[in-house]
Amino acid sequence: MNVEKFDRVYIGTGPISVADACHFASDDRNVLLVDDKARAGGAWVAIPIGEYGELEIGCHIWSYNKAVYDFLERFFELDLIELKPQPYFLRGNVKLGYDQKHAVTTLKSFGKRLSKGQVKSAFNYIRKDPSARIPIIPKKYLYPRGGARDIQQSIERKIETHRLITRLNSAVKSLRKIKENWELTFDNGDQLLTKEVVMTATSAIEGIEVDGQITNIEHTPIQYAHYHVVVKGKPKKPCSYVRVLNHDYIHRVSEITYQLEQNNKEDLTVYIVGVFDHKLPSNKSEIEIANDLLTYLTDRGFTTQENTLLYQQKNRFETTYISGHQRALVNAMPGLELMATTDLIYGFYYQLEKWFKA
Ligand SMILES: Cc1cc2nc3c(=O)[nH]c(=O)nc-3n(C[C@H](O)[C@H](O)[C@H](O)COP(=O)(O)OP(=O)(O)OC[C@H]3O[C@@H](n4cnc5c(N)ncnc54)[C@H](O)[C@@H]3O)c2cc1C
């Protein structure tokens, strides 16, 4: 039986994998992108929400980095707009802007390193870590005009124009090093060979075998749970991305009405509310919880009491993160790269350094 052979295989079809594949692929280098989902895009996908069209599943914030914003605008041909209002943290009724929070976190991390005598590490953190910022003038956080759906559509266009081969609905289970190649085994038993493999920090690979030695990859499972809440009536207060800090089970709120495909003739408002699934009251139905969420939105002044619940949908996005110490182990294996991409913008920041310094 003939086994398919590639120069490089990407496990996952998130934006960074696809952009990296576009940079790497050429007429004499064949590339395959694999994903266990039915559509390319990774976490940046849109899903059907009742009769209201396709709406982003839960992503809704891009960390600030000008170089990355410029790159994404150019490369994915995105129209980036300022989040209005700018994202903020909410503890009770007290607000703290994202940039203010950044300054506090940066100073804390810097001080902590210094207090441990790690002077070099403290200055390296300030110089090199994209999250280390003490903004004097608050920066504008941007996001694509149509939300994650814009990114997903752009990813699909890039795959088409670069003629990248994809294999969707297929999970890679294990990797085995055979001489200069990696053998990939899929969930249905299929196998293929590739010189190089690029995984993301969320690639759920069970085992990697080199010279008969199997490394079982430890993953931390993460379940993102979001409710899409459709409300009859107009919003009272704009809300782009709010991190909720002191609630029993709500951790974020975004208003995404603008992502509705049809004209909003019916005066609808759509919210994504992020919840901690394991903390949801077990004695309540999904509709009761959605009504609780609406009460929260009303109490915080985002919507009004006259607005009623029209539709609710709870969505889960299950993912796993490869544990920190195993990342170094995986990256030391020849022909295997693990990209750290848990924050999209910072993930791109490191890739830009790689692409443009190379
Ligand atoms: C619901 C949700 C909301 C988020 N919100 C934000 C946000 O607002 N801002 C932000 O910066 N980040 C957000 N993130 C984090 C997001 O994961 C990163 O921004 C970025 O998309 C990570 O890129 P990635 O390619 O590593 O993983 P992903 O985008 O998660 O893509 C990995 C893909 O690979 C597939 N896959 C995994 N293992 C295998 C396998 N063995 N075989 C085949 N396919 C596999 C997965 O199903 C997935 O489709 C969010 C994540 C989720 C899940």
The ligand as a Tripos MOL2 file, in Angstrom:
@<TRIPOS>MOLECULE
LIG
   53    58     1     0     0
SMALL
NO_CHARGES

@<TRIPOS>ATOM
      1 C1        -14.0770   29.3610   22.9980 C.3       1 LIG1
      2 C2        -12.7120   29.9790   22.9110 C.ar      1 LIG1
      3 C3        -12.5700   31.3580   23.0450 C.ar      1 LIG1
      4 C4        -11.3050   31.9570   22.9210 C.ar      1 LIG1
      5 N1        -11.2100   33.2950   22.9240 N.ar      1 LIG1
      6 C5        -10.0420   33.8760   22.6540 C.ar      1 LIG1
      7 C6         -9.9440   35.2740   22.5020 C.ar      1 LIG1
      8 O1        -10.9300   35.9840   22.6090 O.2       1 LIG1
      9 N2         -8.7190   35.8150   22.2230 N.ar      1 LIG1
     10 C7         -7.5900   35.0270   22.0730 C.ar      1 LIG1
     11 O2         -6.5090   35.5690   21.7720 O.2       1 LIG1
     12 N3         -7.6640   33.7030   22.2180 N.ar      1 LIG1
     13 C8         -8.8540   33.1180   22.4830 C.ar      1 LIG1
     14 N4         -8.9320   31.7610   22.5960 N.ar      1 LIG1
     15 C9         -7.7020   31.0180   22.5270 C.3       1 LIG1
     16 C10        -7.4250   30.5170   21.1680 C.3       1 LIG1
     17 O3         -7.3290   29.1630   21.4360 O.3       1 LIG1
     18 C11        -6.1770   31.0890   20.5440 C.3       1 LIG1
     19 O4         -6.3600   32.4280   20.2450 O.3       1 LIG1
     20 C12        -5.7350   30.4200   19.2520 C.3       1 LIG1
     21 O5         -6.8140   30.2220   18.3740 O.3       1 LIG1
     22 C13        -5.0460   29.1390   19.5230 C.3       1 LIG1
     23 O6         -4.6120   28.6520   18.3010 O.3       1 LIG1
     24 P1         -4.3020   27.1460   18.0710 P.3       1 LIG1
     25 O7         -4.0960   26.9850   16.6080 O.co2     1 LIG1
     26 O8         -3.2250   26.7240   19.0150 O.co2     1 LIG1
     27 O9         -5.5540   26.3670   18.5480 O.3       1 LIG1
     28 P2         -7.0030   26.3990   18.0480 P.3       1 LIG1
     29 O10        -7.4150   27.6920   17.4430 O.co2     1 LIG1
     30 O11        -7.7350   25.8770   19.2140 O.co2     1 LIG1
     31 O12        -6.9920   25.3220   16.8640 O.3       1 LIG1
     32 C14        -6.5810   24.0180   17.0370 C.3       1 LIG1
     33 C15        -7.4210   23.1370   16.1330 C.3       1 LIG1
     34 O13        -6.7870   21.8780   16.0570 O.3       1 LIG1
     35 C16        -7.7350   20.8580   16.2600 C.3       1 LIG1
     36 N5         -7.0070   19.7180   16.8350 N.ar      1 LIG1
     37 C17        -6.4600   19.6160   18.0670 C.ar      1 LIG1
     38 N6         -5.8470   18.4270   18.2240 N.ar      1 LIG1
     39 C18        -6.0050   17.7640   17.0510 C.ar      1 LIG1
     40 C19        -5.5950   16.4890   16.5930 C.ar      1 LIG1
     41 N7         -4.9010   15.6480   17.3680 N.pl3     1 LIG1
     42 N8         -5.9150   16.1270   15.3320 N.ar      1 LIG1
     43 C20        -6.6210   16.9660   14.5270 C.ar      1 LIG1
     44 N9         -7.0330   18.1890   14.9160 N.ar      1 LIG1
     45 C21        -6.7330   18.5760   16.1550 C.ar      1 LIG1
     46 C22        -8.7690   21.4760   17.1970 C.3       1 LIG1
     47 O14       -10.0130   20.8290   17.1420 O.3       1 LIG1
     48 C23        -8.8170   22.9110   16.6730 C.3       1 LIG1
     49 O15        -9.7530   23.0290   15.6380 O.3       1 LIG1
     50 C24       -10.1730   31.1400   22.7210 C.ar      1 LIG1
     51 C25       -10.3130   29.7560   22.6420 C.ar      1 LIG1
     52 C26       -11.5580   29.1740   22.6980 C.ar      1 LIG1
     53 C27       -11.6630   27.6840   22.5570 C.3       1 LIG1
@<TRIPOS>BOND
     1     1     2 1
     2     2     3 ar
     3     2    52 ar
     4     3     4 ar
     5     4     5 ar
     6     4    50 ar
     7     5     6 ar
     8     6     7 ar
     9     6    13 1
    10     7     8 2
    11     7     9 ar
    12     9    10 ar
    13    10    11 2
    14    10    12 ar
    15    12    13 ar
    16    13    14 ar
    17    14    15 1
    18    14    50 ar
    19    15    16 1
    20    16    17 1
    21    16    18 1
    22    18    19 1
    23    18    20 1
    24    20    21 1
    25    20    22 1
    26    22    23 1
    27    23    24 1
    28    24    25 2
    29    24    26 1
    30    24    27 1
    31    27    28 1
    32    28    29 2
    33    28    30 1
    34    28    31 1
    35    31    32 1
    36    32    33 1
    37    33    34 1
    38    33    48 1
    39    34    35 1
    40    35    36 1
    41    35    46 1
    42    36    37 ar
    43    36    45 ar
    44    37    38 ar
    45    38    39 ar
    46    39    40 ar
    47    39    45 ar
    48    40    41 1
    49    40    42 ar
    50    42    43 ar
    51    43    44 ar
    52    44    45 ar
    53    46    47 1
    54    46    48 1
    55    48    49 1
    56    50    51 ar
    57    51    52 ar
    58    52    53 1
@<TRIPOS>SUBSTRUCTURE
     1 LIG1         1 GROUP 0 **** ****
